Amino acid sequence: MSEPSEWLIYRGAGEPHEGIDRLPPPPPWRDFAGRGAPAADGQDEDGSADRRLGGYRHIAELHRPGAEELEMINAALYLRRPLLVTGSPGAGKSTLAHSVAHELGLGRVLRWPIVSRSTLQDGLYRYDAIARLQDVQIAAHGAAGGKAGAESVESVGSYIRLGPLGTALMPSDRPRVVLIDELDKSDIDLPNDLLNVLEEGEFGIPELERIVDRLPGGEAEVLDDDGNKVKVRGGRVQCRAFPFVVLTSNGERDFPAPLMRRCVHLELGRPDHQRLATFVRAHLGDEAARAGDDLIAHFLERSRSELLATDQLLNAIYLTDAAAPAGRDRLADLLIQRLDRPR
């Protein structure tokens, strides 16, 4: 175990040293070393499932979601409706999408993180008009110099890349899982803009629709969110198996009734001691869960009157166990600060 000051890497002494080499391995949920290109079949190879579900998830297999949670998830699967998951930060809303994809073998979760500037087109596809214009100019310059001529119309698809939602709507025999994360952070128009796509399960790409009669077989090759080349026929993307769409919200705003009508709504309550312990075991292992049992209990007690997030608890248990056991309680309190305190 470390002495109170031995765990410090940066000491504020102003003298260069090699202390960075003493850093232990990162917490599992912040380990990006295993990242790679997604597999051709959409299977998870970028480590996102391990970061969400935990590297020790096999230890926590005995844990099961509550009855209501299971019923709402399965209702969304049966009805082919989006699942709107609300709850406090760190309640496991995003993890739910990864859990479903992992258990049902539905490949990598297609994640669309929402910010205030997000638009529907960001989720469906992007067309790089500037890159195409540059390539046309280069080709024209080459033609003037006696080299290869201008690009053909078939190359338009090279400048189109499907977004997470657009990729999920590509025709396939099994549904993909798409996570539209923190929809409540969006511009006021985005929830309404989603209505038609979520209802019809299709969308058009105008850049392809207007030249479809000049495309070989009416098809164009574009890139999807997995980085694979896929064929879009007739300039439209139309799903066969409606994707399992998970919309998450921290409850910072209300959504319009038309969106609520199209969704199955699941409210995740505050986790109990058993669920938090399972969460810790999945990420840090059984020993860390036992050692941090008192921190879990203290976290639960504080969360009755304060807004806290479970990832704060994970941070505290990892750091106090790996780095600074002597100042354990004080350091844990510094890491687990209420999120609703006045600024």
N, C-alpha and C positions, 0 to 999 in steps of 0.2 A: 504494500500500500504506500502511496505517496505521502511525504511530509506536506504540511500546509502550503509551503511555497515551491516545492519541487515540481508540481504539475504545471507551473507557469512556463509557457514557451516564450512569449513576449514579456520581457521584464522591465521595459522602460528605462534601461540603463544607458542607452545611447551608444553602446558598443556592439559592433557586429559579432555574431556568433553562429554556430551551426545547430542551434536549438530546434530548428524546424524538422530536423531528422528524427527528433524524439516524439513527434506527433504519432499517437496510436492510430490504428485504422479508423476510418470515419464511422459514424453511426450508420447502420444498414440503410436507413431511409435517406441518407445523404451520400451514398456510395455510387458514384457515376462511372467507376472504372470498367464495368462490364458493358458499357454502351457499344452498340454496333448498329449496322444497318438492319432494319426490320427484314425478317425472312420473306421469301416470295409468297408464302401462304398466309402472311399476316400474323404469324406467331410472334410472341413477345421475345425479342432479343435485345431490347434496350434497357432491361433491368427495371422497367417501370412497375411491373407486377410485384417484384420483390420489394421495391421501395414502398409500395402501397400496402401490400399484404404482409410483408415481413419475411425475412430470411428463415425464420424458425416456424413458419406457418404450419408445418406438419405437426408440431408439438401442440398447437391449439386446435387441432381438428375436432376435438370433442365439443367445442363451443358451437352452438347453433344460434342463428338469429331468433328473435322472439316470434311468436305465432303471427302477430299482426304484420310484422315486417315481411315474413315469408309469404303471407297471403297477398299483400300488395305487390310484391315483386312478381309472383306468379300470375296475378291478375293482369299486370302489364304485359307479361309474356303471352298469355292466352289471347288477350284482346288486341294485341299488336298496337298498343297505345304507349306514348311516352310516360315515363315514371318521373314525377316531380318530387324530389326529395328535399325537405326543408329541415332545418335544425341548427343548433349553435355551431360555431367553428370547432372543428376537430371531432365532431360527433360520428364521423365515419361515412359521410355522404358520398364522397368520391370513391372511397374504398369499396363501397357496395358494387359499383360498376366493375371494378377489377375482380371482385369475388365472383360475380356472376360469370364473367368471361372465363375465369380460371376453371370454375367447376364444370361449366358446360362446354369447354373446349372451343370457344368462339374467337380465339386469336387475340391479337394485341388490341387493347382499348384505344379507340380513336378519340383523342382528347381535343376539345375546342375550349380553351380558356377564354372567358369573356372579360373584356375591358370596356371602358366607357365609349371607346371609338369603334367597337366591333359592329359589323354590318352582316346582313344575311349572306352577302356574296363571299365574305371571308370564310364562312363555313362551307359554302358550296363549291366555289372554284375561284381561281385567280387567273387572269389573262395578262400576260406581260407584253403589252403593246409596244413599250419602249424597246425591249430586246428585239422584237420582230422588226421594228422600223430600222434599227441599227443593222440587222442582218440583211435587210432588203437593200440598204444603202451600200453595204460592203459588196453584196452580190452585183449590184448595178455598176459599181466601180470596177469590179473584176471583169464584167462583161465589156466595159469600155476599153479595158486593157487587153482584150482578146482572150480572157479566161472564161471560166464557167459562167453561165447565164443566171438570171434571177431565179429565186426560189419558186417552187410550185405551190399550188394551193393546198396540196396534201400536207405541207409542213406546218400549217396553222396549229395543229394539235400539239406541236412541240413547245408552244408557248402557253399552254393551258395546263394547270395543275389543280386537281380536285382537292378540296378541303376535307376536313374530317367528316362533316355531315354528307358532303357530296360523295365521298368514298363509301360511306356506309350505305348509301342508296344505290350503289352499283348493283346490277342484277347478280344474285348468287343463290345457291340452294339453302344456305344457312345464314341466319342473321348475323351481322356484325354488332358489336357494342360500341356506341358512341356516347361520350361524356361531354355534355354542354355544361361546363363548370362555372358556377357563380353567375347565373343569369341575372340575378338582382343587381349586378354591377353594370348592366348594359344601359345603353341609351333607351329612352322611353318607347321608341318605335320597334325595337328588335323583337319583343315578345309577340307583337301583332304580325310582324313580317314573317315569323316562323309558321303561322297558322296554316297557310295553304300547302307548304312543303310537308309539314307533319300530317296533314289530312290526306293528301294525294300520293305521297311517297314518290314524287318525281319533280324534275325541274328541267328547264331548257337552258342551253348555252347559246345565246344569240350569235356569237362569233362563228359557231359551227352551223347553226340552223340556216343562216343566210347563204351558205355555200354548199349545203348538203348535196345538191344536184351535181356538183362538180367533184365530190369526193368519191373515191373508188368504193363501190358497193354501198355508198352512203355512210361510210364509217370513217372515223378519225381516231388516231392513237394519241392518248393523253397520259400524263403521269397521275397516279393517285397518291393519297397521303402516305402510303407505304413505300413510295418510290418505285412502284412497278408501272409498266406501260399497260394500259387497258384500252379497249375499244369502246367508243361511244357511237351508237348507231342513230342516225337521223337527227343528230344534234341535241338529243334528249337523254337524260339519265332517268331510268325507271326501275325501281326496285322490284324484285320478285318476292324476297323474304324481307318484310319490314324490319328494320334494325331495332335492337333494344336500345332505346334512347333514354338516357338518364340526365335529367335537368336538375341541377342543384341550386339551392338558394340558402343564404344565411338569414333570410327573413327581414332584409333591410327595406323591402318594398313589397307592395301587393301587385299581383299580376291581373291582367284583364280577364273577365269572365270567359270569353271565347277560348283563351288558352287553357284555363282551368278545366273547362268542359272537355277538352281533348286529352287531358292527362289523368293518370291515376296518381293520387296524392298520398305520399307517405311522410309523416312527421316523425323524425327520430328524436326520442326523448333523451334526457340526461342518462348516460350509462351508469350502471351500478358497479359495485366493487368487483364482482366476478367478471363482468365484461371488460373493465379496465385492466384487470390482472391478465386476462386472456390476450388483450391487445399488447400488453408489455411482453408477455411470453412469446408472442408471434414475432416481435421485432428484436428482442434482446435475449431470449432464452429463459428457461425455468429458474435458473439461479438468480438472475437479475430481478425477476418478478418476486421471488421470495425476499430478496434483500431490500426491495423497494416497497414492500407491503405497507409500511408505516407512511411512506410518502403518498401512496395511493389513497389511504384512509384520510390523510390530511387534505389531499386534493379534493376528495369528495365532500368533506366538511366545508371547505371554503367555497366550493362551487354551488352550495345551496344559496348563497347570497352574493356571489361574485361571478362575472362572466369569465370563464377560463376555457382553454382549449387543450385537448388531450395530447397534442404534440408538445405542449409545454411540459407535461408530465414526463413524456418520453425523454425529452432533452435533459430534464433534471435527474432522472434515474440513471441515464447513461453517463452523464458528466460526473455526478457525485460518486458513482461506482468506479469509474475508470480513472478519475483524476484527483479529486479532492475530498476524500472521505472525512478528513479532520474537520473541515468547515462545512459539512454536509447540509445541515438544516438551513444555515444562513445562505449558502449558495443556491439551494433549492428554492428558497423564497425569492431570491433575486431573479431566478429564471421563470418562476410561475407568478407573474404579475397580472393583476386583473386587467382585462381588456376593455372594461367599461368605466375605467376611472376617469375623472375629469382631467382634461389636458391643460 
